[in-house]
Amino acid sequence: MYILLALVGACVLGIAAHFLIGGREFRGVAVTPAIATALAAVVYTGMQWLGVGEDSIWLWLASVLGAVVVAAALTIMIVAARRRSDAAAKAALGI
């Protein structure tokens, strides 16, 4: 049941990261929270299988904050790729 706390925390922080990162017009509103939530689930489950207990701070830092940091980095990469793609398309069209 504690995994739900990690998932909700990662999703909420992912929503906050969505609004803090620029270029919202280049991505969907659910991209960053979805990536953060999925990563939190994988990390939390993996660390539990490795024997890390729910009372360990490392489980929570890695699954919640780590997932949000990685999701923010991936979102920035998605925005940069989209900007490059749009610039190339505009240059090809002569706009």
Residue pairs with C-beta under 8 A, 6 or more apart in sequence:
2 54
3 41
3 44
3 45
3 48
6 40
6 41
6 44
6 60
6 63
6 64
7 37
7 40
7 41
7 44
9 40
9 64
10 33
10 36
10 37
10 39
10 40
10 63
10 64
10 67
10 68
10 71
11 33
11 36
11 37
11 40
13 36
13 64
13 65
13 68
14 32
14 33
14 34
14 35
14 36
14 37
14 67
14 68
14 71
15 32
15 33
17 32
17 36
17 68
17 71
17 72
17 75
18 24
18 29
18 31
18 32
18 33
18 75
21 32
21 72
21 75
21 76
21 79
22 79
23 79
23 82
23 83
26 78
26 79
26 82
26 83
26 86
27 75
27 78
27 79
27 82
31 75
31 78
32 71
32 72
32 75
33 71
35 67
35 70
35 71
35 74
35 75
36 67
36 68
36 70
36 71
37 67
39 66
39 67
39 70
39 71
40 63
40 64
40 67
43 62
43 63
43 66
43 67
44 59
44 63
47 58
47 59
47 62
47 63
48 54
48 59
52 58
52 59
53 59
